[in-house]
Structure formats: C-alpha cells, structure tokens
Amino acid sequence: MKFTKPAMTFEEQAGLLISRGLDADPERLARKLSSVNYYRLSAYCLPFCEAEHQFRPGTTFDSIWSLYDFDRKLRLHIMDALERIEVAIRTRLAYHLAHRSGPFGYVNEIWPGNQREWARFFGDMEKELSKSRETFIAHFRSRYSDQHKYPPIWVASEILTFGGTVSLFRGAPRDVQNDVANVFGLSAKVMKSWLLCLNTVRNICAHHGRMWNRVLGIKPMLPRAAQYPEWKHIAPVANDRVFIALTMLSHMVYAIMPRSGWSQRTRELLVGYPQVDLKAMGFPERWEEHPVWARMLLSSE
C-alpha cells in the first residue's frame, strides 16, 4: 500500500483535530502543535476517543494537554530516582571490585559470571572512553596511558551509561553482585531482573517516550513473599506496567536515601492529576496501603 498522506501546516493539523470533535481554540492549538509534534500528541488523544479518529463529546484540548504534562513530569520524576540509583550502584560496584581485585583487576581477570555481559560492559566503556571529554579522563591519559589502556575501576565506572552499569553488575562475580544487591535489600537474582527492566524504563524516559500507560515489555521478578512478606501484597499486580516500575524505584531509593521523600513526591504527583487513569498505569486499589508503599510513605511524612 502506497503512503499518500500530504504534509499539513500546523493550522491544518489543528483544524483536523477540531473536525474530529476536539473542543479547542484553533490558534492556541496550532501554537501547541508547533512545539509538540502532531504524531507525538496523538498518542495522548487515544484515551479520549470513542471511535477511530473521533473524540468523545465534550473532550477539550486542556484534558489532553494535562495528560501530556503529567507524563512529562512523570518521566522527570523517574529520572530523578534512576540517577540516585545508578550513582549508588556504580559507587558500590567500583568499591567492591577494587577491594576484591585491585584497581585494574577488572581488566585482567576473567570472572565466572556472564561473560557476554562482561563483553558488553567493555564495549560500552571503550565507546565512552573514546568520546569522553571529561577532565579526569584527560588527566589519566596524560599521566598513565603509557602503562595502562584502561583507567582504574573507580574512574571507569564514572563514564558508563546506565546500560553499561547494568552489564557491569550482571557480569561481576557473584560475591560482588550479592554485596551490591544487599544494599538494596534484594537478592542478586532479583536485582539483575530489576536492572534490566529499569534500563528499559530509563531509555523510554531519556528519549521522551510516552510512559504513563506503557506496557514495559519486560516483567521483573518480585522478591519471594516467604522471604519478604511485605511483597506478597504486590505479587498479584501485573508486573509489566508503570506501577511496578515506580514500586521498584521507590524501594531502591528508600534503601539508599530513606529521607529523600521520593515516594511522597510520587503520591503528590498522582494527587495533582486526579483525572489520570491509574488503572491504565497498573495501580491496584488502595495502593498506598500496601506494606511496601506504606512503609516508604510513612518515612517521608
């Protein structure tokens, strides 16, 4: 089938949406469309449509824009948590790897972990090293490059992407994985699963993708209820929606920064947009009362 749709002006795009039943001021709508791609905004229109290309009666542009604004704030909120978690993981990995095998042991020793992940880590690190303009990398090159191709682990860890950090954790020796996972109150197996899921979440947020009702595609493992009783209330929840990602993030931030207030700000964000369908995000009824969340919310009050 040949694609025959012509390009439209912002004014024509606005007119098309209004012709489909959207209640909006044409000039204001055109201005908004000049800053947010029509195709991008259309994803936020879908919950307000009752049939293909037709809005439910009474749908206003403010309703759609509010959902778009909520999703933007949600991504920023998630990135705040991911930054804290990533820095903490890098710090602990570098610390334990350095004390286990020395500053450069990670280069020379073949660990019996996942060698594919280890190869991914080195690929990521080499790419980041080659393009890095960080002062500390330039300093290392000027002083030590005649003897060392790679910097010590505590330097190398600072230039990794989130994906590189995940590969470093997954390829590290089991005792190092356990040491790092213990900081977050998790088993190494569960933390591996969480990091893979959070890497997907991070990529969505970093590329400004729609997050609020996203199906993540990766279902993270949950801690065993027998070992972690508070998680038995979360287990029945679908673990491929945003709710489970927020729960993981809240748990991990709480483990390293119990007074950060991140969990409380999560609730405040949701309260600030009562029109957002929490069920589409995977939230169960009375989610704040679940022991996992109740503990974290209480600590920030």
C-alpha positions in Angstrom: 0.0 0.0 0.0 1.4 3.3 -1.0 1.5 6.2 1.6 -0.3 9.2 0.1 -0.9 11.5 3.1 0.4 15.0 2.4 2.3 17.2 4.9 0.0 19.6 6.7 0.6 23.0 8.2 0.1 23.5 12.0 -3.1 25.3 11.3 -4.3 22.4 9.2 -3.4 19.9 11.9 -5.4 21.9 14.4 -8.3 22.0 12.0 -8.2 18.3 11.6 -8.4 17.6 15.3 -11.2 20.1 15.8 -13.1 18.5 12.9 -12.9 15.2 14.8 -14.7 16.7 17.8 -12.0 18.2 19.9 -13.0 21.4 21.8 -10.1 23.8 21.3 -9.2 27.3 20.3 -7.7 26.9 16.8 -4.9 29.4 17.2 -3.8 28.1 20.6 -4.0 24.5 19.4 -1.8 25.4 16.3 0.8 27.0 18.7 0.9 23.9 20.8 1.3 21.7 17.7 4.2 23.9 16.6 6.1 22.8 19.8 4.8 19.2 20.2 4.6 17.1 17.1 1.1 16.2 16.0 2.0 12.5 15.8 3.5 12.6 19.3 0.5 14.3 20.8 -1.9 11.8 19.0 -0.8 9.1 21.5 -2.3 11.2 24.3 -5.5 11.7 22.4 -6.4 7.9 22.2 -7.8 7.6 25.7 -10.3 10.4 24.8 -11.6 8.7 21.6 -14.7 6.7 21.4 -14.2 5.5 17.8 -11.4 5.7 15.3 -10.4 9.4 14.8 -13.4 10.6 16.8 -13.3 12.3 20.2 -15.8 11.6 22.9 -18.3 14.5 23.2 -17.0 17.2 25.5 -13.3 16.4 25.1 -11.3 19.5 25.5 -7.7 20.2 24.5 -6.9 21.0 28.1 -7.7 17.5 29.1 -5.3 16.1 26.5 -2.6 18.6 27.4 -3.0 17.9 31.1 -2.3 14.2 30.4 0.7 15.1 28.3 2.0 17.4 31.1 1.6 14.6 33.6 3.5 12.2 31.5 6.4 14.7 31.1 6.5 15.3 34.9 6.4 11.5 35.5 9.4 10.9 33.3 11.4 13.6 35.1 10.4 12.2 38.4 11.5 8.7 37.3 14.8 10.0 36.0 15.5 11.6 39.4 15.2 8.2 41.0 17.3 6.5 38.3 20.1 9.0 38.8 20.3 8.3 42.5 20.1 4.5 42.0 22.7 4.5 39.2 25.2 6.5 41.1 24.8 4.3 44.2 25.3 1.1 42.1 28.4 2.5 40.3 29.9 3.5 43.7 29.3 0.1 45.3 30.5 -1.9 42.2 33.7 0.1 42.0 34.3 -0.2 45.7 33.8 -4.0 45.9 35.6 -4.7 42.6 38.6 -2.6 43.6 38.9 -4.2 47.0 38.4 -7.7 45.5 40.9 -7.5 42.6 42.7 -4.1 42.8 42.3 -1.0 40.6 42.8 -2.9 37.3 41.7 -6.4 38.2 38.5 -5.9 36.2 40.6 -5.7 33.1 42.8 -8.7 33.6 40.7 -11.2 35.5 38.1 -13.4 33.7 35.3 -13.8 36.2 33.0 -16.7 36.1 29.9 -14.5 35.7 28.1 -13.8 32.5 30.9 -13.3 30.0 28.6 -11.9 27.4 27.6 -9.1 29.8 31.2 -8.6 30.6 32.0 -8.1 26.9 29.1 -5.7 26.6 30.5 -3.7 29.6 33.9 -3.4 27.9 32.3 -2.4 24.6 30.3 0.3 26.4 33.3 1.5 28.3 35.6 1.7 25.3 33.0 3.7 23.4 32.6 6.1 26.2 36.3 6.4 26.7 36.9 7.2 23.1 34.5 10.1 23.1 34.9 11.3 26.7 36.0 14.9 27.2 35.9 14.6 31.0 38.9 16.3 32.8 39.6 13.3 34.9 39.8 11.1 31.8 42.2 13.5 30.1 44.3 13.6 33.3 44.5 9.8 33.4 45.6 9.7 29.7 48.3 12.3 30.2 49.8 10.6 33.2 49.2 6.9 32.8 48.4 5.9 29.2 51.9 4.7 28.6 51.3 1.8 31.1 47.5 1.4 31.2 45.0 1.2 28.4 42.0 1.5 30.8 41.6 3.6 33.9 41.1 2.1 37.4 37.6 0.8 38.1 36.5 3.8 40.2 37.3 6.1 37.3 35.9 3.7 34.6 32.6 3.4 36.4 32.0 7.2 36.2 31.8 7.2 32.4 29.4 4.3 32.0 25.9 4.6 30.6 23.1 3.0 32.6 23.2 0.0 30.2 26.9 -0.3 30.8 26.4 -0.2 34.6 23.8 -3.0 34.2 26.2 -5.1 32.2 29.0 -4.5 34.8 26.7 -5.7 37.6 25.5 -8.7 35.6 29.0 -9.7 34.6 30.6 -9.2 38.0 31.5 -12.1 40.3 28.6 -13.4 42.4 30.0 -12.2 45.7 30.2 -8.7 44.3 26.7 -8.9 43.0 25.5 -10.1 46.4 27.3 -7.2 48.2 25.7 -4.6 45.9 22.2 -6.2 46.0 22.3 -6.4 49.8 22.5 -2.6 49.9 19.0 -2.6 48.3 17.6 -5.4 50.3 17.4 -7.7 47.3 18.9 -10.9 46.1 21.4 -10.7 43.2 18.9 -12.7 41.0 16.1 -10.3 41.7 18.3 -7.2 41.2 19.5 -8.4 37.8 15.9 -8.7 36.7 15.0 -5.2 38.1 18.0 -3.6 36.4 17.0 -5.0 33.0 13.5 -3.6 33.5 14.8 -0.2 34.7 17.1 0.1 31.8 14.1 -0.1 29.5 12.3 2.5 31.6 15.4 4.7 31.6 15.6 4.5 27.8 11.9 5.4 27.4 12.3 8.4 29.6 15.6 9.5 28.2 14.1 9.6 24.7 11.0 11.4 25.9 8.7 8.5 25.1 5.2 8.0 26.4 5.4 6.5 29.9 2.2 6.7 31.8 0.2 3.8 30.3 3.2 2.0 28.8 3.4 -1.8 28.7 7.1 -2.3 29.6 7.7 -5.5 27.7 9.9 -6.8 30.5 8.4 -8.4 33.5 10.8 -8.1 36.5 11.0 -10.7 39.2 9.5 -9.9 42.6 11.1 -10.8 45.9 9.7 -14.0 47.3 6.9 -13.4 49.7 8.2 -16.1 52.0 11.4 -14.2 52.5 10.0 -10.7 52.1 6.4 -10.9 53.5 5.5 -7.3 52.6 5.8 -8.1 48.9 3.0 -10.7 49.0 0.5 -7.8 48.6 2.3 -6.7 45.4 2.6 -10.1 43.8 -0.9 -10.3 42.3 -0.3 -6.9 40.5 0.5 -7.0 36.8 4.3 -6.5 36.7 4.6 -5.1 33.2 3.1 -1.6 33.9 4.4 1.6 35.3 3.2 0.9 38.9 5.7 -1.9 39.3 8.5 0.3 38.0 7.6 3.0 40.4 7.4 0.5 43.2 10.9 -0.8 42.4 12.3 2.7 42.1 10.7 3.7 45.4 12.1 0.6 47.1 15.6 1.2 45.8 15.7 4.9 46.6 14.3 4.3 50.1 17.1 1.7 50.6 19.9 4.3 50.0 18.1 7.5 50.9 15.2 6.8 53.2 14.7 10.5 53.9 14.7 11.6 50.2 10.9 12.0 50.1 10.8 10.4 46.6 7.9 8.2 47.5 5.9 11.1 48.9 6.5 13.1 45.8 5.2 10.2 43.7 2.0 10.4 45.6 1.8 14.1 45.3 2.3 13.9 41.5 -0.6 11.4 41.2 -2.8 13.5 43.5 -2.1 16.6 41.4 -3.6 14.9 38.3 -6.8 13.2 39.6 -8.0 12.8 36.0 -5.2 10.3 35.1 -6.4 6.7 34.9 -4.3 4.9 37.5 -5.6 1.5 36.3 -4.0 2.1 33.0 -0.7 2.5 34.9 -1.3 -0.8 36.7 -2.1 0.7 40.1 -4.3 -1.5 42.3 -7.0 -0.2 44.6 -5.7 1.5 47.8 -2.1 1.1 46.6 -0.8 3.4 49.3 -1.9 0.9 51.9 0.2 -1.9 50.5 3.0 -2.6 53.1 5.8 -1.9 50.5 4.4 1.6 49.9 3.0 2.3 53.3 6.5 2.0 54.9 8.1 4.3 52.4 5.3 6.9 52.5 5.3 7.0 56.3 9.1 7.7 56.4 8.8 10.8 54.3 5.9 12.4 56.3 
